[in-house]
């Protein structure tokens, strides 16, 4: 493999795709939060709903895998 990853084009391309992935994940999570009938943050943090936290965590992992696969090609 060598030092190809250290070339500026590869390095900045990786940073760009990572930022795109994070932005897409964040936007999708905000959309999911808006379409749910209750406040996710208040339900998880204030009421300490563990079941909802597990479901939201699984949903976040699923969205992350989809975004990673889309960015990777």
Biopython code that builds the backbone (N, CA, C, O; Angstrom):
import numpy as np
from Bio.PDB.StructureBuilder import StructureBuilder

atoms = [
    (1, "UNK", "N", (0.832, -1.186, 0.000)),
    (1, "UNK", "CA", (0.000, 0.000, 0.000)),
    (1, "UNK", "C", (0.874, 1.245, 0.000)),
    (1, "UNK", "O", (0.595, 2.185, -0.744)),
    (2, "UNK", "N", (1.889, 1.275, 0.788)),
    (2, "UNK", "CA", (2.801, 2.405, 0.762)),
    (2, "UNK", "C", (2.231, 3.665, 1.376)),
    (2, "UNK", "O", (1.442, 3.622, 2.320)),
    (3, "UNK", "N", (2.645, 4.778, 0.822)),
    (3, "UNK", "CA", (2.226, 6.072, 1.361)),
    (3, "UNK", "C", (1.268, 6.808, 0.419)),
    (3, "UNK", "O", (1.245, 8.039, 0.393)),
    (4, "UNK", "N", (0.473, 6.048, -0.357)),
    (4, "UNK", "CA", (-0.464, 6.711, -1.267)),
    (4, "UNK", "C", (-1.512, 7.523, -0.522)),
    (4, "UNK", "O", (-1.990, 8.534, -1.036)),
    (5, "UNK", "N", (-1.875, 7.093, 0.684)),
    (5, "UNK", "CA", (-2.901, 7.802, 1.446)),
    (5, "UNK", "C", (-2.416, 9.158, 1.921)),
    (5, "UNK", "O", (-3.217, 10.000, 2.327)),
    (6, "UNK", "N", (-1.082, 9.378, 1.871)),
    (6, "UNK", "CA", (-0.518, 10.633, 2.342)),
    (6, "UNK", "C", (-0.504, 11.707, 1.259)),
    (6, "UNK", "O", (-0.189, 12.863, 1.544)),
    (7, "UNK", "N", (-0.836, 11.351, 0.036)),
    (7, "UNK", "CA", (-0.878, 12.342, -1.038)),
    (7, "UNK", "C", (-1.999, 13.338, -0.747)),
    (7, "UNK", "O", (-3.043, 12.950, -0.225)),
    (8, "UNK", "N", (-1.802, 14.600, -1.073)),
    (8, "UNK", "CA", (-2.817, 15.622, -0.742)),
    (8, "UNK", "C", (-4.194, 15.343, -1.341)),
    (8, "UNK", "O", (-5.205, 15.573, -0.678)),
    (9, "UNK", "N", (-4.255, 14.856, -2.568)),
    (9, "UNK", "CA", (-5.565, 14.612, -3.190)),
    (9, "UNK", "C", (-6.325, 13.524, -2.437)),
    (9, "UNK", "O", (-7.522, 13.664, -2.186)),
    (10, "UNK", "N", (-5.644, 12.452, -2.079)),
    (10, "UNK", "CA", (-6.298, 11.363, -1.349)),
    (10, "UNK", "C", (-6.676, 11.808, 0.060)),
    (10, "UNK", "O", (-7.758, 11.479, 0.547)),
    (11, "UNK", "N", (-5.804, 12.540, 0.701)),
    (11, "UNK", "CA", (-6.061, 12.998, 2.072)),
    (11, "UNK", "C", (-7.261, 13.933, 2.126)),
    (11, "UNK", "O", (-8.165, 13.739, 2.939)),
    (12, "UNK", "N", (-7.273, 14.952, 1.262)),
    (12, "UNK", "CA", (-8.379, 15.914, 1.286)),
    (12, "UNK", "C", (-9.665, 15.298, 0.755)),
    (12, "UNK", "O", (-10.754, 15.688, 1.176)),
    (13, "UNK", "N", (-9.556, 14.341, -0.163)),
    (13, "UNK", "CA", (-10.739, 13.627, -0.627)),
    (13, "UNK", "C", (-11.368, 12.831, 0.507)),
    (13, "UNK", "O", (-12.591, 12.797, 0.644)),
    (14, "UNK", "N", (-10.532, 12.188, 1.322)),
    (14, "UNK", "CA", (-11.041, 11.435, 2.463)),
    (14, "UNK", "C", (-11.715, 12.354, 3.472)),
    (14, "UNK", "O", (-12.776, 12.025, 4.001)),
    (15, "UNK", "N", (-11.110, 13.494, 3.738)),
    (15, "UNK", "CA", (-11.701, 14.465, 4.665)),
    (15, "UNK", "C", (-13.031, 14.971, 4.119)),
    (15, "UNK", "O", (-13.997, 15.106, 4.870)),
    (16, "UNK", "N", (-13.089, 15.250, 2.825)),
    (16, "UNK", "CA", (-14.320, 15.743, 2.211)),
    (16, "UNK", "C", (-15.439, 14.705, 2.306)),
    (16, "UNK", "O", (-16.566, 15.040, 2.670)),
    (17, "UNK", "N", (-15.132, 13.445, 1.980)),
    (17, "UNK", "CA", (-16.155, 12.407, 2.058)),
    (17, "UNK", "C", (-16.587, 12.151, 3.496)),
    (17, "UNK", "O", (-17.755, 11.853, 3.744)),
    (18, "UNK", "N", (-15.666, 12.263, 4.442)),
    (18, "UNK", "CA", (-16.040, 12.101, 5.846)),
    (18, "UNK", "C", (-16.991, 13.219, 6.274)),
    (18, "UNK", "O", (-17.977, 12.960, 6.965)),
    (19, "UNK", "N", (-16.708, 14.442, 5.874)),
    (19, "UNK", "CA", (-17.596, 15.564, 6.211)),
    (19, "UNK", "C", (-18.963, 15.408, 5.545)),
    (19, "UNK", "O", (-19.990, 15.682, 6.166)),
    (20, "UNK", "N", (-18.979, 14.975, 4.299)),
    (20, "UNK", "CA", (-20.250, 14.745, 3.616)),
    (20, "UNK", "C", (-21.050, 13.672, 4.342)),
    (20, "UNK", "O", (-22.259, 13.814, 4.529)),
    (21, "UNK", "N", (-20.378, 12.596, 4.751)),
    (21, "UNK", "CA", (-21.054, 11.528, 5.481)),
    (21, "UNK", "C", (-21.641, 11.999, 6.797)),
    (21, "UNK", "O", (-22.768, 11.641, 7.139)),
    (22, "UNK", "N", (-20.889, 12.797, 7.537)),
    (22, "UNK", "CA", (-21.369, 13.312, 8.820)),
    (22, "UNK", "C", (-22.551, 14.252, 8.608)),
    (22, "UNK", "O", (-23.518, 14.206, 9.368)),
    (23, "UNK", "N", (-22.487, 15.094, 7.596)),
    (23, "UNK", "CA", (-23.579, 16.030, 7.328)),
    (23, "UNK", "C", (-24.845, 15.285, 6.913)),
    (23, "UNK", "O", (-25.938, 15.617, 7.371)),
    (24, "UNK", "N", (-24.704, 14.285, 6.051)),
    (24, "UNK", "CA", (-25.875, 13.501, 5.626)),
    (24, "UNK", "C", (-26.470, 12.760, 6.819)),
    (24, "UNK", "O", (-27.691, 12.698, 6.961)),
    (25, "UNK", "N", (-25.615, 12.196, 7.681)),
    (25, "UNK", "CA", (-26.110, 11.510, 8.873)),
    (25, "UNK", "C", (-26.850, 12.482, 9.784)),
    (25, "UNK", "O", (-27.929, 12.159, 10.280)),
    (26, "UNK", "N", (-26.293, 13.656, 10.011)),
    (26, "UNK", "CA", (-26.910, 14.639, 10.897)),
    (26, "UNK", "C", (-28.260, 15.104, 10.344)),
    (26, "UNK", "O", (-29.235, 15.206, 11.089)),
    (27, "UNK", "N", (-28.318, 15.383, 9.047)),
    (27, "UNK", "CA", (-29.574, 15.828, 8.433)),
    (27, "UNK", "C", (-30.624, 14.726, 8.522)),
    (27, "UNK", "O", (-31.786, 15.002, 8.822)),
    (28, "UNK", "N", (-30.229, 13.481, 8.265)),
    (28, "UNK", "CA", (-31.207, 12.390, 8.345)),
    (28, "UNK", "C", (-31.696, 12.192, 9.775)),
    (28, "UNK", "O", (-32.869, 11.885, 9.989)),
    (29, "UNK", "N", (-30.819, 12.364, 10.746)),
    (29, "UNK", "CA", (-31.241, 12.229, 12.138)),
    (29, "UNK", "C", (-32.192, 13.350, 12.545)),
    (29, "UNK", "O", (-33.149, 13.111, 13.282)),
    (30, "UNK", "N", (-31.939, 14.569, 12.072)),
    (30, "UNK", "CA", (-32.842, 15.690, 12.362)),
    (30, "UNK", "C", (-34.203, 15.441, 11.720)),
    (30, "UNK", "O", (-35.233, 15.729, 12.329)),
    (31, "UNK", "N", (-34.220, 14.912, 10.502)),
    (31, "UNK", "CA", (-35.488, 14.606, 9.841)),
    (31, "UNK", "C", (-36.244, 13.537, 10.617)),
    (31, "UNK", "O", (-37.452, 13.654, 10.820)),
    (32, "UNK", "N", (-35.541, 12.495, 11.053)),
    (32, "UNK", "CA", (-36.179, 11.442, 11.845)),
    (32, "UNK", "C", (-36.731, 12.024, 13.144)),
    (32, "UNK", "O", (-37.827, 11.659, 13.571)),
    (33, "UNK", "N", (-35.982, 12.920, 13.769)),
    (33, "UNK", "CA", (-36.449, 13.548, 15.007)),
    (33, "UNK", "C", (-37.698, 14.389, 14.766)),
    (33, "UNK", "O", (-38.591, 14.429, 15.613)),
    (34, "UNK", "N", (-37.767, 15.058, 13.625)),
    (34, "UNK", "CA", (-38.925, 15.913, 13.327)),
    (34, "UNK", "C", (-40.176, 15.106, 13.001)),
    (34, "UNK", "O", (-41.281, 15.543, 13.322)),
    (35, "UNK", "N", (-40.035, 13.932, 12.367)),
    (35, "UNK", "CA", (-41.224, 13.186, 11.958)),
    (35, "UNK", "C", (-41.760, 12.287, 13.064)),
    (35, "UNK", "O", (-42.853, 11.738, 12.929)),
    (36, "UNK", "N", (-41.017, 12.125, 14.151)),
    (36, "UNK", "CA", (-41.546, 11.348, 15.272)),
    (36, "UNK", "C", (-42.553, 12.207, 16.031)),
    (36, "UNK", "O", (-42.398, 13.427, 16.092)),
    (37, "UNK", "N", (-43.578, 11.590, 16.610)),
    (37, "UNK", "CA", (-44.635, 12.381, 17.259)),
    (37, "UNK", "C", (-44.243, 12.971, 18.622)),
    (37, "UNK", "O", (-45.033, 13.716, 19.201)),
    (38, "UNK", "N", (-43.086, 12.672, 19.136)),
    (38, "UNK", "CA", (-42.672, 13.195, 20.441)),
    (38, "UNK", "C", (-41.233, 13.664, 20.372)),
    (38, "UNK", "O", (-40.535, 13.404, 19.392)),
    (39, "UNK", "N", (-40.793, 14.346, 21.397)),
    (39, "UNK", "CA", (-39.431, 14.875, 21.466)),
    (39, "UNK", "C", (-38.480, 13.752, 21.874)),
    (39, "UNK", "O", (-38.525, 13.278, 23.009)),
    (40, "UNK", "N", (-37.624, 13.330, 20.952)),
    (40, "UNK", "CA", (-36.708, 12.216, 21.246)),
    (40, "UNK", "C", (-35.769, 12.552, 22.401)),
    (40, "UNK", "O", (-35.575, 11.740, 23.306)),
    (41, "UNK", "N", (-35.192, 13.745, 22.368)),
    (41, "UNK", "CA", (-34.222, 14.124, 23.398)),
    (41, "UNK", "C", (-34.883, 14.148, 24.778)),
    (41, "UNK", "O", (-34.331, 13.615, 25.740)),
    (42, "UNK", "N", (-36.038, 14.752, 24.874)),
    (42, "UNK", "CA", (-36.733, 14.817, 26.156)),
    (42, "UNK", "C", (-37.153, 13.443, 26.648)),
    (42, "UNK", "O", (-37.091, 13.156, 27.844)),
    (43, "UNK", "N", (-37.575, 12.604, 25.730)),
    (43, "UNK", "CA", (-38.007, 11.259, 26.109)),
    (43, "UNK", "C", (-36.829, 10.410, 26.584)),
    (43, "UNK", "O", (-36.957, 9.647, 27.541)),
    (44, "UNK", "N", (-35.687, 10.543, 25.917)),
    (44, "UNK", "CA", (-34.524, 9.718, 26.275)),
    (44, "UNK", "C", (-33.818, 10.262, 27.513)),
    (44, "UNK", "O", (-33.481, 9.498, 28.418)),
    (45, "UNK", "N", (-33.595, 11.560, 27.560)),
    (45, "UNK", "CA", (-32.789, 12.136, 28.644)),
    (45, "UNK", "C", (-33.620, 12.414, 29.894)),
    (45, "UNK", "O", (-33.246, 12.012, 30.995)),
    (46, "UNK", "N", (-34.740, 13.098, 29.721)),
    (46, "UNK", "CA", (-35.510, 13.502, 30.897)),
    (46, "UNK", "C", (-36.321, 12.345, 31.485)),
    (46, "UNK", "O", (-36.354, 12.166, 32.702)),
    (47, "UNK", "N", (-36.970, 11.566, 30.626)),
    (47, "UNK", "CA", (-37.781, 10.455, 31.118)),
    (47, "UNK", "C", (-36.996, 9.146, 31.189)),
    (47, "UNK", "O", (-37.500, 8.139, 31.686)),
    (48, "UNK", "N", (-35.762, 9.166, 30.690)),
    (48, "UNK", "CA", (-34.839, 8.027, 30.698)),
    (48, "UNK", "C", (-35.478, 6.769, 30.115)),
    (48, "UNK", "O", (-35.485, 5.709, 30.741)),
    (49, "UNK", "N", (-36.006, 6.909, 28.919)),
    (49, "UNK", "CA", (-36.626, 5.798, 28.210)),
    (49, "UNK", "C", (-35.529, 4.997, 27.506)),
    (49, "UNK", "O", (-35.089, 5.359, 26.414)),
    (50, "UNK", "N", (-35.098, 3.916, 28.135)),
    (50, "UNK", "CA", (-33.990, 3.108, 27.628)),
    (50, "UNK", "C", (-34.378, 2.395, 26.332)),
    (50, "UNK", "O", (-33.565, 2.286, 25.415)),
    (51, "UNK", "N", (-35.611, 1.915, 26.259)),
    (51, "UNK", "CA", (-36.044, 1.208, 25.054)),
    (51, "UNK", "C", (-35.978, 2.124, 23.829)),
    (51, "UNK", "O", (-35.520, 1.709, 22.764)),
    (52, "UNK", "N", (-36.433, 3.362, 23.983)),
    (52, "UNK", "CA", (-36.372, 4.309, 22.877)),
    (52, "UNK", "C", (-34.925, 4.637, 22.528)),
    (52, "UNK", "O", (-34.595, 4.798, 21.353)),
    (53, "UNK", "N", (-34.066, 4.737, 23.527)),
    (53, "UNK", "CA", (-32.652, 5.011, 23.266)),
    (53, "UNK", "C", (-32.017, 3.883, 22.450)),
    (53, "UNK", "O", (-31.200, 4.142, 21.566)),
    (54, "UNK", "N", (-32.386, 2.644, 22.742)),
    (54, "UNK", "CA", (-31.851, 1.513, 21.987)),
    (54, "UNK", "C", (-32.355, 1.552, 20.546)),
    (54, "UNK", "O", (-31.591, 1.303, 19.614)),
    (55, "UNK", "N", (-33.638, 1.863, 20.361)),
    (55, "UNK", "CA", (-34.203, 1.939, 19.011)),
    (55, "UNK", "C", (-33.561, 3.074, 18.218)),
    (55, "UNK", "O", (-33.223, 2.896, 17.048)),
    (56, "UNK", "N", (-33.390, 4.231, 18.840)),
    (56, "UNK", "CA", (-32.773, 5.366, 18.153)),
    (56, "UNK", "C", (-31.306, 5.060, 17.850)),
    (56, "UNK", "O", (-30.808, 5.435, 16.789)),
    (57, "UNK", "N", (-30.613, 4.392, 18.757)),
    (57, "UNK", "CA", (-29.228, 4.005, 18.501)),
    (57, "UNK", "C", (-29.113, 3.034, 17.340)),
    (57, "UNK", "O", (-28.217, 3.163, 16.505)),
    (58, "UNK", "N", (-30.011, 2.064, 17.280)),
    (58, "UNK", "CA", (-30.017, 1.121, 16.164)),
    (58, "UNK", "C", (-30.333, 1.836, 14.852)),
    (58, "UNK", "O", (-29.751, 1.528, 13.811)),
    (59, "UNK", "N", (-31.256, 2.789, 14.913)),
    (59, "UNK", "CA", (-31.594, 3.560, 13.721)),
    (59, "UNK", "C", (-30.387, 4.398, 13.270)),
    (59, "UNK", "O", (-30.117, 4.512, 12.074)),
    (60, "UNK", "N", (-29.674, 4.973, 14.224)),
    (60, "UNK", "CA", (-28.489, 5.760, 13.886)),
    (60, "UNK", "C", (-27.412, 4.880, 13.254)),
    (60, "UNK", "O", (-26.757, 5.291, 12.296)),
    (61, "UNK", "N", (-27.228, 3.679, 13.783)),
    (61, "UNK", "CA", (-26.251, 2.755, 13.186)),
    (61, "UNK", "C", (-26.664, 2.353, 11.774)),
    (61, "UNK", "O", (-25.824, 2.264, 10.879)),
    (62, "UNK", "N", (-27.952, 2.112, 11.576)),
    (62, "UNK", "CA", (-28.439, 1.765, 10.246)),
    (62, "UNK", "C", (-28.216, 2.881, 9.243)),
    (62, "UNK", "O", (-27.772, 2.630, 8.123)),
    (63, "UNK", "N", (-28.517, 4.105, 9.632)),
    (63, "UNK", "CA", (-28.298, 5.251, 8.748)),
    (63, "UNK", "C", (-26.807, 5.428, 8.481)),
    (63, "UNK", "O", (-26.415, 5.767, 7.364)),
    (64, "UNK", "N", (-25.978, 5.204, 9.485)),
    (64, "UNK", "CA", (-24.534, 5.326, 9.316)),
    (64, "UNK", "C", (-23.993, 4.308, 8.323)),
    (64, "UNK", "O", (-23.130, 4.636, 7.508)),
    (65, "UNK", "N", (-24.488, 3.081, 8.383)),
    (65, "UNK", "CA", (-24.045, 2.051, 7.439)),
    (65, "UNK", "C", (-24.474, 2.412, 6.016)),
    (65, "UNK", "O", (-23.708, 2.235, 5.069)),
    (66, "UNK", "N", (-25.682, 2.909, 5.870)),
    (66, "UNK", "CA", (-26.166, 3.308, 4.536)),
    (66, "UNK", "C", (-25.339, 4.462, 3.989)),
    (66, "UNK", "O", (-24.951, 4.439, 2.821)),
    (67, "UNK", "N", (-25.060, 5.474, 4.813)),
    (67, "UNK", "CA", (-24.262, 6.615, 4.372)),
    (67, "UNK", "C", (-22.843, 6.159, 4.014)),
    (67, "UNK", "O", (-22.292, 6.597, 3.004)),
    (68, "UNK", "N", (-22.252, 5.288, 4.829)),
    (68, "UNK", "CA", (-20.905, 4.806, 4.555)),
    (68, "UNK", "C", (-20.855, 4.019, 3.242)),
    (68, "UNK", "O", (-19.909, 4.155, 2.466)),
    (69, "UNK", "N", (-21.873, 3.203, 3.002)),
    (69, "UNK", "CA", (-21.912, 2.440, 1.750)),
    (69, "UNK", "C", (-22.101, 3.367, 0.552)),
    (69, "UNK", "O", (-21.529, 3.128, -0.512)),
    (70, "UNK", "N", (-22.891, 4.412, 0.714)),
    (70, "UNK", "CA", (-23.108, 5.351, -0.381)),
    (70, "UNK", "C", (-21.842, 6.155, -0.679)),
    (70, "UNK", "O", (-21.530, 6.409, -1.843)),
    (71, "UNK", "N", (-21.121, 6.552, 0.352)),
    (71, "UNK", "CA", (-19.897, 7.317, 0.158)),
    (71, "UNK", "C", (-18.798, 6.426, -0.403)),
    (71, "UNK", "O", (-18.022, 6.859, -1.255)),
    (72, "UNK", "N", (-18.726, 5.202, 0.062)),
    (72, "UNK", "CA", (-17.671, 4.283, -0.389)),
    (72, "UNK", "C", (-17.870, 3.875, -1.835)),
    (72, "UNK", "O", (-16.899, 3.683, -2.568)),
    (73, "UNK", "N", (-19.101, 3.743, -2.245)),
    (73, "UNK", "CA", (-19.389, 3.408, -3.632)),
    (73, "UNK", "C", (-19.731, 2.006, -3.749)),
    (73, "UNK", "O", (-20.009, 1.527, -4.848)),
]
sb = StructureBuilder()
sb.init_structure("model")
sb.init_model(0)
sb.init_chain("A")
sb.init_seg("    ")
for serial, (resi, resn, name, xyz) in enumerate(atoms, 1):
    if name == "N":
        sb.init_residue(resn, " ", resi, " ")
    sb.init_atom(name, np.array(xyz, "f"), 0.0, 1.0, " ", f" {name:<3s}", serial, name[0])
structure = sb.get_structure()
